[in-house]
């Protein structure tokens, strides 16, 4: 779903791949898109970056790549002068929600949007980092 949004994120340079020895192991999308199904107009006007589609390959789970990616995104948000790093998680996945809480995110509220499993909204201050997991470096290719 939302293929057009994913393609737009890639074209805009907002989708990142984490690789180890040139093999992709994780991905994260970080953009300024406040999903209108979840975030209010007032919240969407606040200075924030939003995390979408964070995925880690199962064979590298346990390396705390997710924590490292969230720290990386939090630094990017702070560098851009944002106040918040935000995300939405599946409403019915308590384990995932607990994961974000243990990484410094506060639960804002849970909303239901028709046809959407997400709706548990979380945020943490931009620049806040946990300092766990591998060091991630941003590389650009010309």
Backbone torsions as a table, in degrees:
resi	resn	phi	psi	omega
1	UNK	NA	155.4	176.7
2	UNK	62.1	34.3	-179.3
3	UNK	-56.1	-40.6	-178.7
4	UNK	-62.6	-35.8	178.9
5	UNK	-70.0	-40.9	178.7
6	UNK	-62.9	-44.9	178.0
7	UNK	-61.0	-40.0	178.1
8	UNK	-66.1	-40.0	177.1
9	UNK	-61.3	-42.7	179.5
10	UNK	-63.7	-47.7	-179.4
11	UNK	-61.3	-33.3	-178.6
12	UNK	-84.8	-1.6	-179.6
13	UNK	74.8	28.7	-177.5
14	UNK	-103.3	-7.2	-179.5
15	UNK	-104.0	126.1	-174.5
16	UNK	-119.2	143.0	177.0
17	UNK	-113.5	133.3	175.2
18	UNK	-100.5	126.0	179.6
19	UNK	-125.0	153.8	174.6
20	UNK	-126.6	121.8	-177.6
21	UNK	52.8	44.1	178.4
22	UNK	64.4	18.1	175.1
23	UNK	-112.4	126.3	180.0
24	UNK	-67.5	132.4	-179.6
25	UNK	-125.0	-14.7	-177.8
26	UNK	-161.8	162.9	175.9
27	UNK	-146.5	152.9	175.8
28	UNK	-150.0	142.5	173.1
29	UNK	-113.8	131.3	179.8
30	UNK	-130.4	120.5	-178.6
31	UNK	-147.0	-175.1	179.8
32	UNK	-100.9	15.4	-174.6
33	UNK	-85.8	106.5	174.1
34	UNK	-86.6	109.1	-177.0
35	UNK	-59.3	117.3	-176.3
36	UNK	-66.8	-15.3	174.2
37	UNK	-68.7	-21.2	-172.2
38	UNK	-121.0	-46.7	-173.8
39	UNK	-94.9	138.7	-179.4
40	UNK	-71.3	165.5	176.7
41	UNK	-59.0	-42.0	179.4
42	UNK	-62.2	-45.1	178.6
43	UNK	-64.2	-38.8	-179.7
44	UNK	-63.4	-23.7	178.7
45	UNK	-83.7	-13.9	178.0
46	UNK	-73.1	152.3	-178.5
47	UNK	-74.2	105.0	-176.7
48	UNK	-149.4	152.3	165.7
49	UNK	-110.2	151.6	-175.8
50	UNK	-121.5	133.4	177.1
51	UNK	-92.6	133.3	177.0
52	UNK	-134.5	151.9	169.1
53	UNK	46.7	51.4	174.7
54	UNK	-82.9	120.7	-176.1
55	UNK	-137.7	137.5	176.5
56	UNK	-123.0	132.5	177.0
57	UNK	-59.9	134.9	-174.5
58	UNK	-59.6	-32.7	-177.5
59	UNK	-73.0	-7.5	175.0
60	UNK	-117.0	10.2	175.7
61	UNK	-60.6	148.1	-179.3
62	UNK	97.5	-7.6	178.3
63	UNK	-89.3	-1.4	-178.1
64	UNK	64.9	32.8	176.0
65	UNK	-62.7	-37.2	179.0
66	UNK	-60.0	-45.2	178.2
67	UNK	-61.7	-43.2	179.8
68	UNK	-63.4	-40.1	178.9
69	UNK	-66.8	-39.9	177.7
70	UNK	-65.7	-39.1	175.4
71	UNK	-62.2	-44.3	179.5
72	UNK	-59.6	-46.8	179.8
73	UNK	-64.1	-37.0	179.2
74	UNK	-65.1	-39.4	176.9
75	UNK	-65.7	-42.2	178.2
76	UNK	-59.8	-45.2	179.1
77	UNK	-58.6	-46.2	179.8
78	UNK	-64.1	-42.1	179.3
79	UNK	-61.0	-29.5	179.4
80	UNK	-89.9	5.9	178.0
81	UNK	76.8	20.4	179.7
82	UNK	-81.0	156.4	178.0
83	UNK	-91.4	-33.9	-171.0
84	UNK	-130.6	151.4	162.6
85	UNK	-112.7	124.3	-173.1
86	UNK	-126.9	160.3	175.1
87	UNK	-160.6	164.1	171.4
88	UNK	-122.6	143.0	-177.8
89	UNK	-125.0	162.8	178.2
90	UNK	-58.1	132.9	-179.3
91	UNK	-62.0	-35.1	-172.9
92	UNK	-97.4	10.9	-178.4
93	UNK	-110.4	87.1	-178.7
94	UNK	-63.0	-34.6	178.7
95	UNK	-62.6	-43.2	178.5
96	UNK	-65.8	-41.7	178.5
97	UNK	-63.4	-39.4	176.7
98	UNK	-63.6	-39.6	177.4
99	UNK	-54.6	-49.4	-178.8
100	UNK	-67.8	-37.2	177.0
101	UNK	-60.6	-42.3	-178.5
102	UNK	-73.2	-5.8	175.7
103	UNK	-108.6	23.8	170.9
104	UNK	88.8	6.2	179.4
105	UNK	-87.9	141.0	174.3
106	UNK	-100.6	139.4	175.9
107	UNK	-74.6	123.8	-179.7
108	UNK	-86.4	-51.9	177.3
109	UNK	-177.9	171.0	174.9
110	UNK	-120.9	129.5	179.6
111	UNK	-123.5	154.8	176.3
112	UNK	-111.5	128.3	175.9
113	UNK	-123.0	134.0	-176.1
114	UNK	-55.3	130.1	177.7
115	UNK	76.2	8.6	-177.3
116	UNK	-120.9	133.2	176.1
117	UNK	-83.6	-27.2	179.1
118	UNK	-72.1	172.9	176.6
119	UNK	147.2	-7.0	173.0
120	UNK	-85.3	110.0	-172.0
121	UNK	-97.2	133.5	-177.9
122	UNK	-132.5	152.4	173.5
123	UNK	-151.8	156.3	171.0
124	UNK	-143.9	157.2	-179.6
125	UNK	-61.1	138.2	175.3
126	UNK	-60.3	141.1	179.9
127	UNK	91.7	-15.0	177.8
128	UNK	-73.8	129.4	179.5
129	UNK	-131.5	152.7	178.8
130	UNK	-94.3	-26.0	176.8
131	UNK	72.8	28.7	177.5
132	UNK	-119.1	160.0	179.0
133	UNK	88.8	178.0	-177.7
134	UNK	-71.2	157.7	174.4
135	UNK	-75.0	127.6	177.1
136	UNK	-103.2	135.0	177.6
137	UNK	-119.2	138.6	177.6
138	UNK	-87.4	121.0	177.1
139	UNK	-113.3	139.4	175.9
140	UNK	-115.5	144.3	177.9
141	UNK	-113.8	131.2	-179.0
142	UNK	-86.5	NA	NA
